[in-house]
Amino acid sequence: MGEIYVARDCELGRTVAVKLLVERFSEEPELRERFRREALTAARLSGEPHVVTIFDVGEYEGRPFTVMEYLPGGTVAERARGRPVHPRLAVSWLEEAAEALDAAHARGVVHRDVKPANMLFDDSGRLQVVDFGIARLVDETIGMTLTGTVLGTAGYLAPEQARGEQTTAASDRYALAVVAYELLTGGRPFQRGSETAEAVAHVNEPVPPASERGVGLPVEVDAVFARALAKRPEHRYPTAAAFVDALREALAGTPPPPPPRPPRRRRSRVPLAVAGAALLAAAGVAAAVVASGGGESPPAASPQRETITREVTVEEGPRTVLETVTEPSPETEPQPRAAGGVEQAAELNDEAFGLMQAGRWEDALPLLEEAVPALEGTYASDFPYEAYAEYNLGRTLVELDRCQEARRHLQSSQKLQGKREEIEEAKRLCAPGKRGKDD
């Protein structure tokens, strides 16, 4: 429905995202109206916590556009990559999304398409909910949200939404619970081979226990998901925040999920009709990938890989498919590591680094305390995560005024990767008289 461009605001000297209604839709009065109302709806929410900010709306050569905040940090979908996320990090993301949804609901706005791809991160690691493109104003009739019309994404549709019935704030809360289930287990509760089958399962099938997905979740979470994913809207939690609070309590003391098997090959097909909408998130992939080291440290080196991008026109309606295939170079085929726990520890380090960038040192600490022992003795030129994790833990302890402990980890990092300015800077912060209640 929209093309999204990264642009420069020359008046204010800032980078923005510009969403422009695609040209073939500009002659459709209903779609033009929907796009315009999207902008107005989103503008109403600008300034609310964890909601993307709208700077301007207008029209260019008969095509409506919206100028909004640029979010370079990637999406929740990209960070999770279809794998279980550490429960603490998952709850942190869900809290921020819940705050945005509850604020929108208080203003009479229902999102209607809550999913990981519509949760983006800014450059400081804060989550922002985006794309109120099919939002419905509960407090007014706009003439487009008709009974029998299904708008949303099949994997996250509430039962009433799948049936084409009235969508309410409870439908958004249902979708958020699906997101939570996916983050904690690595898969959606009713995942099927087709969108139709998945939508029907939302309507008819009981909630599969998350504790039986083999990722170490306690049985207490099953009751939380049973209520959050109740078939009848009135049986669900009254607010998104109430759901996240209940989930946090159920997860108390939960160990991290077992490490997933690293993928050896990745293929993605993105319809061009939605590729523009994905551009904003794609622009932040580099930031997410770089989040494997501390300060200005380079990311963990990876074996050389060849990326081939080609366009293929597919005869299934007016759309083009962009296909990206990433495969190992024949000369440098990476060998799988024997210890799966090492891969999990590397992911914990990545997650912790994102929290460090956001200044959330206390949240990063337990992840790093778990990652560092698991990475001990694994340092190699092509897998330097041990050095990065030692530095990240040391820097985090510095920020928490625990300098005596920090020095040991900073020294360990330096022994592994040599002298680095980031390590020296962290040591200077711990110099006598600078900081540190345990000096």
TIZA-905265 format. One record per residue (C-alpha): x, z, y. Coordinates in nm, 2 decimals. Example, Ala and Ser with C-alpha at 12.3 -4.5 7.8 and 13.67 -1.06 7.14 Angstrom:
2
<rec x="1.23" z="0.78" y="-0.45"/>
<rec x="1.37" z="0.71" y="-0.11"/>
***
This chain:
439
<rec x="0.00" z="0.00" y="0.00"/>
<rec x="0.29" z="0.07" y="0.23"/>
<rec x="0.65" z="-0.04" y="0.30"/>
<rec x="0.88" z="0.24" y="0.41"/>
<rec x="1.19" z="0.18" y="0.62"/>
<rec x="1.47" z="0.41" y="0.73"/>
<rec x="1.50" z="0.35" y="1.11"/>
<rec x="1.68" z="0.48" y="1.41"/>
<rec x="1.48" z="0.63" y="1.70"/>
<rec x="1.68" z="0.51" y="1.99"/>
<rec x="1.49" z="0.72" y="2.25"/>
<rec x="1.56" z="1.05" y="2.08"/>
<rec x="1.87" z="0.96" y="1.87"/>
<rec x="1.74" z="1.06" y="1.53"/>
<rec x="1.68" z="0.89" y="1.20"/>
<rec x="1.32" z="0.85" y="1.10"/>
<rec x="1.11" z="0.69" y="0.83"/>
<rec x="0.86" z="0.42" y="0.93"/>
<rec x="0.57" z="0.34" y="0.70"/>
<rec x="0.41" z="0.01" y="0.76"/>
<rec x="0.09" z="-0.12" y="0.59"/>
<rec x="0.19" z="-0.42" y="0.37"/>
<rec x="0.10" z="-0.75" y="0.52"/>
<rec x="-0.14" z="-0.87" y="0.25"/>
<rec x="-0.36" z="-0.56" y="0.30"/>
<rec x="-0.36" z="-0.59" y="0.68"/>
<rec x="-0.67" z="-0.82" y="0.67"/>
<rec x="-0.87" z="-0.57" y="0.46"/>
<rec x="-1.08" z="-0.35" y="0.69"/>
<rec x="-1.12" z="-0.07" y="0.44"/>
<rec x="-0.75" z="-0.05" y="0.36"/>
<rec x="-0.66" z="-0.06" y="0.73"/>
<rec x="-0.91" z="0.22" y="0.79"/>
<rec x="-0.77" z="0.42" y="0.50"/>
<rec x="-0.42" z="0.38" y="0.63"/>
<rec x="-0.52" z="0.48" y="0.98"/>
<rec x="-0.69" z="0.79" y="0.85"/>
<rec x="-0.39" z="0.87" y="0.64"/>
<rec x="-0.18" z="0.89" y="0.96"/>
<rec x="-0.44" z="1.09" y="1.14"/>
<rec x="-0.48" z="1.33" y="0.85"/>
<rec x="-0.10" z="1.38" y="0.81"/>
<rec x="-0.07" z="1.42" y="1.19"/>
<rec x="-0.32" z="1.70" y="1.18"/>
<rec x="-0.10" z="1.88" y="0.93"/>
<rec x="0.23" z="1.83" y="1.12"/>
<rec x="0.39" z="2.16" y="1.19"/>
<rec x="0.24" z="2.33" y="0.88"/>
<rec x="0.51" z="2.47" y="0.64"/>
<rec x="0.65" z="2.22" y="0.39"/>
<rec x="0.44" z="1.93" y="0.51"/>
<rec x="0.62" z="1.61" y="0.63"/>
<rec x="0.61" z="1.58" y="1.01"/>
<rec x="0.44" z="1.28" y="1.17"/>
<rec x="0.60" z="1.17" y="1.50"/>
<rec x="0.39" z="0.86" y="1.60"/>
<rec x="0.13" z="0.62" y="1.49"/>
<rec x="0.06" z="0.27" y="1.61"/>
<rec x="0.02" z="-0.10" y="1.53"/>
<rec x="0.27" z="-0.38" y="1.51"/>
<rec x="0.15" z="-0.74" y="1.49"/>
<rec x="-0.18" z="-0.63" y="1.34"/>
<rec x="-0.02" z="-0.40" y="1.09"/>
<rec x="-0.07" z="-0.02" y="1.13"/>
<rec x="0.24" z="0.20" y="1.11"/>
<rec x="0.34" z="0.56" y="1.10"/>
<rec x="0.67" z="0.71" y="1.21"/>
<rec x="0.76" z="1.03" y="1.02"/>
<rec x="1.03" z="1.27" y="0.94"/>
<rec x="1.31" z="1.12" y="0.73"/>
<rec x="1.37" z="1.32" y="0.41"/>
<rec x="1.70" z="1.22" y="0.25"/>
<rec x="1.72" z="1.48" y="-0.03"/>
<rec x="1.54" z="1.29" y="-0.31"/>
<rec x="1.23" z="1.39" y="-0.50"/>
<rec x="1.14" z="1.66" y="-0.74"/>
<rec x="1.09" z="1.39" y="-1.00"/>
<rec x="1.45" z="1.27" y="-0.95"/>
<rec x="1.60" z="1.62" y="-0.97"/>
<rec x="1.40" z="1.71" y="-1.28"/>
<rec x="1.47" z="1.38" y="-1.45"/>
<rec x="1.21" z="1.45" y="-1.72"/>
<rec x="1.39" z="1.76" y="-1.84"/>
<rec x="1.31" z="2.13" y="-1.83"/>
<rec x="1.42" z="2.29" y="-1.50"/>
<rec x="1.55" z="2.65" y="-1.48"/>
<rec x="1.24" z="2.87" y="-1.43"/>
<rec x="1.38" z="3.03" y="-1.11"/>
<rec x="1.43" z="2.69" y="-0.95"/>
<rec x="1.10" z="2.56" y="-1.07"/>
<rec x="0.91" z="2.86" y="-0.92"/>
<rec x="1.10" z="2.82" y="-0.60"/>
<rec x="0.99" z="2.45" y="-0.57"/>
<rec x="0.63" z="2.54" y="-0.66"/>
<rec x="0.62" z="2.82" y="-0.40"/>
<rec x="0.71" z="2.57" y="-0.13"/>
<rec x="0.46" z="2.31" y="-0.25"/>
<rec x="0.19" z="2.58" y="-0.28"/>
<rec x="0.24" z="2.68" y="0.07"/>
<rec x="0.19" z="2.33" y="0.19"/>
<rec x="-0.12" z="2.27" y="-0.02"/>
<rec x="-0.28" z="2.60" y="0.08"/>
<rec x="-0.22" z="2.52" y="0.45"/>
<rec x="-0.37" z="2.17" y="0.41"/>
<rec x="-0.67" z="2.32" y="0.23"/>
<rec x="-0.73" z="2.57" y="0.51"/>
<rec x="-0.74" z="2.27" y="0.75"/>
<rec x="-1.00" z="2.10" y="0.53"/>
<rec x="-0.76" z="1.84" y="0.38"/>
<rec x="-0.73" z="1.76" y="0.01"/>
<rec x="-0.42" z="1.57" y="-0.10"/>
<rec x="-0.56" z="1.41" y="-0.42"/>
<rec x="-0.23" z="1.28" y="-0.55"/>
<rec x="-0.01" z="1.59" y="-0.60"/>
<rec x="0.29" z="1.49" y="-0.83"/>
<rec x="0.67" z="1.53" y="-0.84"/>
<rec x="0.73" z="1.20" y="-0.67"/>
<rec x="0.53" z="1.32" y="-0.36"/>
<rec x="0.75" z="1.63" y="-0.32"/>
<rec x="1.07" z="1.54" y="-0.13"/>
<rec x="1.36" z="1.74" y="0.00"/>
<rec x="1.51" z="1.74" y="0.35"/>
<rec x="1.88" z="1.75" y="0.42"/>
<rec x="1.89" z="2.13" y="0.39"/>
<rec x="1.72" z="2.14" y="0.05"/>
<rec x="1.37" z="2.24" y="0.17"/>
<rec x="1.08" z="2.09" y="-0.02"/>
<rec x="0.82" z="1.89" y="0.18"/>
<rec x="0.49" z="1.75" y="0.05"/>
<rec x="0.44" z="1.39" y="0.16"/>
<rec x="0.19" z="1.10" y="0.13"/>
<rec x="-0.15" z="1.23" y="0.21"/>
<rec x="-0.24" z="0.86" y="0.17"/>
<rec x="-0.55" z="0.92" y="-0.03"/>
<rec x="-0.64" z="1.25" y="0.13"/>
<rec x="-1.00" z="1.33" y="0.18"/>
<rec x="-1.13" z="1.51" y="0.48"/>
<rec x="-1.36" z="1.77" y="0.33"/>
<rec x="-1.52" z="1.85" y="0.66"/>
<rec x="-1.64" z="1.50" y="0.74"/>
<rec x="-1.77" z="1.19" y="0.56"/>
<rec x="-1.54" z="0.90" y="0.61"/>
<rec x="-1.73" z="0.64" y="0.41"/>
<rec x="-1.46" z="0.55" y="0.17"/>
<rec x="-1.45" z="0.84" y="-0.09"/>
<rec x="-1.74" z="0.74" y="-0.31"/>
<rec x="-1.87" z="0.89" y="-0.63"/>
<rec x="-1.72" z="0.70" y="-0.92"/>
<rec x="-1.40" z="0.60" y="-0.73"/>
<rec x="-1.09" z="0.74" y="-0.89"/>
<rec x="-0.79" z="0.79" y="-0.67"/>
<rec x="-0.47" z="0.96" y="-0.79"/>
<rec x="-0.22" z="0.94" y="-1.07"/>
<rec x="-0.34" z="0.96" y="-1.43"/>
<rec x="-0.09" z="1.22" y="-1.55"/>
<rec x="-0.20" z="1.47" y="-1.28"/>
<rec x="-0.58" z="1.41" y="-1.25"/>
<rec x="-0.81" z="1.71" y="-1.27"/>
<rec x="-1.10" z="1.65" y="-1.51"/>
<rec x="-1.35" z="1.61" y="-1.23"/>
<rec x="-1.12" z="1.36" y="-1.06"/>
<rec x="-1.08" z="1.16" y="-1.38"/>
<rec x="-1.46" z="1.14" y="-1.41"/>
<rec x="-1.49" z="1.00" y="-1.05"/>
<rec x="-1.66" z="1.32" y="-0.93"/>
<rec x="-1.61" z="1.50" y="-0.60"/>
<rec x="-1.25" z="1.61" y="-0.55"/>
<rec x="-1.18" z="1.95" y="-0.39"/>
<rec x="-0.89" z="2.18" y="-0.32"/>
<rec x="-0.92" z="2.30" y="-0.68"/>
<rec x="-0.83" z="1.95" y="-0.79"/>
<rec x="-0.50" z="1.98" y="-0.60"/>
<rec x="-0.43" z="2.32" y="-0.76"/>
<rec x="-0.49" z="2.17" y="-1.10"/>
<rec x="-0.24" z="1.89" y="-1.03"/>
<rec x="0.02" z="2.15" y="-0.91"/>
<rec x="-0.03" z="2.33" y="-1.24"/>
<rec x="0.05" z="2.01" y="-1.43"/>
<rec x="0.36" z="1.97" y="-1.22"/>
<rec x="0.46" z="2.33" y="-1.31"/>
<rec x="0.40" z="2.26" y="-1.68"/>
<rec x="0.62" z="1.95" y="-1.66"/>
<rec x="0.90" z="2.13" y="-1.47"/>
<rec x="0.91" z="2.42" y="-1.72"/>
<rec x="0.87" z="2.22" y="-2.05"/>
<rec x="1.00" z="1.87" y="-1.96"/>
<rec x="0.67" z="1.70" y="-2.03"/>
<rec x="0.31" z="1.69" y="-1.90"/>
<rec x="0.05" z="1.88" y="-2.10"/>
<rec x="-0.16" z="1.58" y="-2.19"/>
<rec x="0.11" z="1.31" y="-2.20"/>
<rec x="0.00" z="1.00" y="-2.39"/>
<rec x="0.10" z="0.65" y="-2.45"/>
<rec x="-0.15" z="0.51" y="-2.20"/>
<rec x="-0.29" z="0.63" y="-1.86"/>
<rec x="-0.64" z="0.60" y="-1.99"/>
<rec x="-0.58" z="0.82" y="-2.29"/>
<rec x="-0.40" z="1.08" y="-2.07"/>
<rec x="-0.69" z="1.09" y="-1.83"/>
<rec x="-0.94" z="1.13" y="-2.11"/>
<rec x="-0.73" z="1.41" y="-2.26"/>
<rec x="-0.75" z="1.60" y="-1.92"/>
<rec x="-1.13" z="1.59" y="-1.95"/>
<rec x="-1.17" z="1.67" y="-2.32"/>
<rec x="-0.87" z="1.85" y="-2.48"/>
<rec x="-0.77" z="2.21" y="-2.46"/>
<rec x="-0.45" z="2.30" y="-2.29"/>
<rec x="-0.15" z="2.29" y="-2.53"/>
<rec x="0.04" z="2.62" y="-2.52"/>
<rec x="0.36" z="2.58" y="-2.31"/>
<rec x="0.53" z="2.85" y="-2.52"/>
<rec x="0.51" z="2.62" y="-2.82"/>
<rec x="0.71" z="2.34" y="-2.65"/>
<rec x="1.04" z="2.47" y="-2.79"/>
<rec x="1.20" z="2.56" y="-2.45"/>
<rec x="1.19" z="2.94" y="-2.48"/>
<rec x="0.89" z="3.01" y="-2.25"/>
<rec x="0.72" z="3.35" y="-2.32"/>
<rec x="0.36" z="3.35" y="-2.45"/>
<rec x="0.25" z="3.51" y="-2.13"/>
<rec x="0.26" z="3.17" y="-1.95"/>
<rec x="-0.01" z="3.03" y="-2.18"/>
<rec x="-0.28" z="3.23" y="-2.02"/>
<rec x="-0.17" z="3.13" y="-1.68"/>
<rec x="-0.18" z="2.76" y="-1.76"/>
<rec x="-0.51" z="2.80" y="-1.94"/>
<rec x="-0.67" z="2.93" y="-1.62"/>
<rec x="-0.48" z="2.69" y="-1.38"/>
<rec x="-0.58" z="2.39" y="-1.60"/>
<rec x="-0.94" z="2.50" y="-1.66"/>
<rec x="-1.18" z="2.22" y="-1.70"/>
<rec x="-1.42" z="2.37" y="-1.44"/>
<rec x="-1.28" z="2.40" y="-1.09"/>
<rec x="-1.44" z="2.74" y="-1.03"/>
<rec x="-1.25" z="2.89" y="-1.32"/>
<rec x="-0.91" z="2.81" y="-1.17"/>
<rec x="-0.69" z="3.02" y="-0.94"/>
<rec x="-0.84" z="3.06" y="-0.59"/>
<rec x="-0.52" z="2.94" y="-0.41"/>
<rec x="-0.21" z="2.76" y="-0.51"/>
<rec x="0.00" z="3.07" y="-0.41"/>
<rec x="-0.21" z="3.28" y="-0.65"/>
<rec x="-0.12" z="3.05" y="-0.93"/>
<rec x="0.25" z="3.05" y="-0.85"/>
<rec x="0.25" z="3.43" y="-0.82"/>
<rec x="0.09" z="3.46" y="-1.17"/>
<rec x="0.34" z="3.22" y="-1.32"/>
<rec x="0.63" z="3.41" y="-1.17"/>
<rec x="0.51" z="3.73" y="-1.32"/>
<rec x="0.46" z="3.56" y="-1.66"/>
<rec x="0.81" z="3.42" y="-1.65"/>
<rec x="0.99" z="3.74" y="-1.56"/>
<rec x="1.30" z="3.78" y="-1.77"/>
<rec x="1.27" z="3.43" y="-1.92"/>
<rec x="1.60" z="3.28" y="-2.03"/>
<rec x="1.68" z="2.92" y="-1.92"/>
<rec x="1.55" z="2.64" y="-2.14"/>
<rec x="1.79" z="2.49" y="-2.41"/>
<rec x="2.00" z="2.20" y="-2.29"/>
<rec x="1.84" z="1.85" y="-2.33"/>
<rec x="2.03" z="1.58" y="-2.50"/>
<rec x="2.20" z="1.37" y="-2.23"/>
<rec x="2.06" z="1.02" y="-2.20"/>
<rec x="2.30" z="0.73" y="-2.30"/>
<rec x="2.10" z="0.45" y="-2.13"/>
<rec x="1.85" z="0.44" y="-1.85"/>
<rec x="1.61" z="0.17" y="-1.76"/>
<rec x="1.35" z="0.18" y="-1.48"/>
<rec x="1.09" z="-0.07" y="-1.37"/>
<rec x="0.94" z="-0.02" y="-1.02"/>
<rec x="0.65" z="-0.24" y="-0.91"/>
<rec x="0.74" z="-0.40" y="-0.57"/>
<rec x="0.40" z="-0.29" y="-0.44"/>
<rec x="0.51" z="0.07" y="-0.46"/>
<rec x="0.89" z="0.01" y="-0.43"/>
<rec x="0.86" z="0.05" y="-0.05"/>
<rec x="0.70" z="0.39" y="-0.09"/>
<rec x="0.98" z="0.49" y="-0.32"/>
<rec x="1.25" z="0.38" y="-0.08"/>
<rec x="1.24" z="0.70" y="0.12"/>
<rec x="1.31" z="0.90" y="-0.19"/>
<rec x="1.57" z="0.66" y="-0.33"/>
<rec x="1.77" z="0.69" y="-0.01"/>
<rec x="1.83" z="1.05" y="-0.10"/>
<rec x="1.96" z="1.00" y="-0.45"/>
<rec x="2.32" z="1.01" y="-0.34"/>
<rec x="2.27" z="1.35" y="-0.18"/>
<rec x="2.12" z="1.49" y="-0.50"/>
<rec x="2.41" z="1.34" y="-0.71"/>
<rec x="2.68" z="1.48" y="-0.48"/>
<rec x="2.54" z="1.83" y="-0.52"/>
<rec x="2.79" z="1.92" y="-0.79"/>
<rec x="3.07" z="2.07" y="-0.59"/>
<rec x="3.10" z="2.32" y="-0.31"/>
<rec x="3.15" z="2.25" y="0.06"/>
<rec x="3.30" z="1.91" y="0.09"/>
<rec x="3.42" z="1.90" y="-0.27"/>
<rec x="3.37" z="1.56" y="-0.44"/>
<rec x="3.11" z="1.53" y="-0.72"/>
<rec x="3.21" z="1.57" y="-1.08"/>
<rec x="3.37" z="1.25" y="-1.19"/>
<rec x="3.18" z="1.03" y="-1.43"/>
<rec x="3.30" z="0.76" y="-1.67"/>
<rec x="3.29" z="0.42" y="-1.50"/>
<rec x="2.95" z="0.25" y="-1.55"/>
<rec x="2.83" z="-0.10" y="-1.47"/>
<rec x="2.50" z="-0.13" y="-1.28"/>
<rec x="2.32" z="-0.46" y="-1.30"/>
<rec x="2.01" z="-0.51" y="-1.07"/>
<rec x="1.79" z="-0.81" y="-1.11"/>
<rec x="1.45" z="-0.92" y="-1.00"/>
<rec x="1.20" z="-1.05" y="-1.25"/>
<rec x="0.86" z="-1.19" y="-1.17"/>
<rec x="0.60" z="-1.08" y="-1.42"/>
<rec x="0.27" z="-1.26" y="-1.46"/>
<rec x="0.04" z="-0.96" y="-1.45"/>
<rec x="-0.12" z="-0.99" y="-1.11"/>
<rec x="0.04" z="-1.03" y="-0.77"/>
<rec x="0.34" z="-0.81" y="-0.83"/>
<rec x="0.71" z="-0.84" y="-0.88"/>
<rec x="0.91" z="-0.59" y="-1.10"/>
<rec x="1.25" z="-0.47" y="-1.00"/>
<rec x="1.45" z="-0.38" y="-1.30"/>
<rec x="1.77" z="-0.18" y="-1.29"/>
<rec x="1.98" z="-0.14" y="-1.60"/>
<rec x="2.27" z="0.11" y="-1.61"/>
<rec x="2.50" z="0.08" y="-1.91"/>
<rec x="2.85" z="0.22" y="-1.99"/>
<rec x="3.14" z="-0.02" y="-1.94"/>
<rec x="3.26" z="-0.14" y="-2.27"/>
<rec x="3.62" z="-0.02" y="-2.20"/>
<rec x="3.51" z="0.33" y="-2.10"/>
<rec x="3.22" z="0.42" y="-2.34"/>
<rec x="3.18" z="0.79" y="-2.28"/>
<rec x="3.19" z="1.02" y="-2.58"/>
<rec x="2.91" z="1.28" y="-2.62"/>
<rec x="3.02" z="1.63" y="-2.57"/>
<rec x="2.99" z="1.86" y="-2.87"/>
<rec x="2.87" z="2.17" y="-2.68"/>
<rec x="2.52" z="2.10" y="-2.53"/>
<rec x="2.55" z="2.44" y="-2.35"/>
<rec x="2.82" z="2.28" y="-2.13"/>
<rec x="2.58" z="2.01" y="-2.00"/>
<rec x="2.32" z="2.28" y="-1.93"/>
<rec x="2.57" z="2.49" y="-1.74"/>
<rec x="2.67" z="2.18" y="-1.53"/>
<rec x="2.30" z="2.13" y="-1.44"/>
<rec x="2.27" z="2.50" y="-1.34"/>
<rec x="2.57" z="2.45" y="-1.11"/>
<rec x="2.40" z="2.15" y="-0.95"/>
<rec x="2.08" z="2.34" y="-0.90"/>
<rec x="2.27" z="2.63" y="-0.75"/>
<rec x="2.46" z="2.41" y="-0.51"/>
<rec x="2.13" z="2.28" y="-0.38"/>
<rec x="2.02" z="2.64" y="-0.31"/>
<rec x="2.36" z="2.70" y="-0.14"/>
<rec x="2.30" z="2.41" y="0.09"/>
<rec x="1.97" z="2.56" y="0.19"/>
<rec x="2.14" z="2.90" y="0.26"/>
<rec x="1.96" z="3.06" y="-0.04"/>
<rec x="2.27" z="3.25" y="-0.16"/>
<rec x="2.08" z="3.52" y="-0.36"/>
<rec x="1.88" z="3.26" y="-0.55"/>
<rec x="2.20" z="3.06" y="-0.63"/>
<rec x="2.39" z="3.37" y="-0.76"/>
<rec x="2.22" z="3.42" y="-1.10"/>
<rec x="2.24" z="3.05" y="-1.18"/>
<rec x="2.62" z="3.05" y="-1.11"/>
<rec x="2.68" z="3.37" y="-1.29"/>
<rec x="2.53" z="3.20" y="-1.60"/>
<rec x="2.71" z="2.87" y="-1.54"/>
<rec x="3.06" z="2.99" y="-1.49"/>
<rec x="3.11" z="3.17" y="-1.83"/>
<rec x="2.95" z="2.87" y="-2.01"/>
<rec x="3.20" z="2.63" y="-1.85"/>
<rec x="3.51" z="2.84" y="-1.92"/>
<rec x="3.79" z="2.63" y="-2.07"/>
<rec x="3.61" z="2.29" y="-2.02"/>
<rec x="3.80" z="2.17" y="-1.71"/>
<rec x="3.92" z="1.81" y="-1.74"/>
<rec x="3.99" z="1.54" y="-1.49"/>
<rec x="3.67" z="1.36" y="-1.59"/>
<rec x="3.47" z="1.68" y="-1.61"/>
<rec x="3.58" z="1.92" y="-1.33"/>
<rec x="3.26" z="2.13" y="-1.33"/>
<rec x="3.44" z="2.45" y="-1.42"/>
<rec x="3.64" z="2.43" y="-1.10"/>
<rec x="3.34" z="2.35" y="-0.89"/>
<rec x="3.13" z="2.63" y="-1.05"/>
<rec x="3.41" z="2.89" y="-0.99"/>
<rec x="3.43" z="2.78" y="-0.62"/>
<rec x="3.05" z="2.78" y="-0.58"/>
<rec x="3.03" z="3.13" y="-0.73"/>
<rec x="3.32" z="3.25" y="-0.51"/>
<rec x="3.17" z="3.11" y="-0.19"/>
<rec x="2.83" z="3.26" y="-0.28"/>
<rec x="2.98" z="3.60" y="-0.33"/>
<rec x="3.15" z="3.56" y="0.01"/>
<rec x="2.82" z="3.50" y="0.18"/>
<rec x="2.68" z="3.80" y="0.00"/>
<rec x="2.96" z="4.02" y="0.13"/>
<rec x="3.11" z="4.08" y="-0.21"/>
<rec x="3.46" z="3.96" y="-0.13"/>
<rec x="3.65" z="4.15" y="-0.39"/>
<rec x="3.46" z="3.96" y="-0.66"/>
<rec x="3.48" z="3.64" y="-0.47"/>
<rec x="3.86" z="3.62" y="-0.45"/>
<rec x="3.89" z="3.62" y="-0.83"/>
<rec x="3.66" z="3.31" y="-0.86"/>
<rec x="3.82" z="3.13" y="-0.57"/>
<rec x="4.16" z="3.19" y="-0.72"/>
<rec x="4.04" z="3.05" y="-1.06"/>
<rec x="3.91" z="2.74" y="-0.89"/>
<rec x="4.24" z="2.68" y="-0.71"/>
<rec x="4.43" z="2.72" y="-1.04"/>
<rec x="4.22" z="2.45" y="-1.19"/>
<rec x="4.20" z="2.19" y="-0.91"/>
<rec x="4.48" z="2.28" y="-0.69"/>
<rec x="4.48" z="2.37" y="-0.32"/>
<rec x="4.16" z="2.27" y="-0.14"/>
<rec x="4.07" z="2.33" y="0.22"/>
<rec x="3.72" z="2.46" y="0.12"/>
<rec x="3.88" z="2.72" y="-0.10"/>
<rec x="4.12" z="2.82" y="0.18"/>
<rec x="3.83" z="2.85" y="0.43"/>
<rec x="3.64" z="3.07" y="0.19"/>
<rec x="3.95" z="3.29" y="0.15"/>
<rec x="3.98" z="3.32" y="0.53"/>
<rec x="3.62" z="3.44" y="0.55"/>
<rec x="3.73" z="3.72" y="0.32"/>
<rec x="4.04" z="3.82" y="0.52"/>
<rec x="4.05" z="4.20" y="0.60"/>
<rec x="3.84" z="4.28" y="0.89"/>
<rec x="3.64" z="3.95" y="0.87"/>
<rec x="3.37" z="4.05" y="0.63"/>
<rec x="3.32" z="4.23" y="0.30"/>
<rec x="3.17" z="4.57" y="0.25"/>
<rec x="3.37" z="4.60" y="-0.07"/>
<rec x="3.72" z="4.54" y="0.08"/>
***
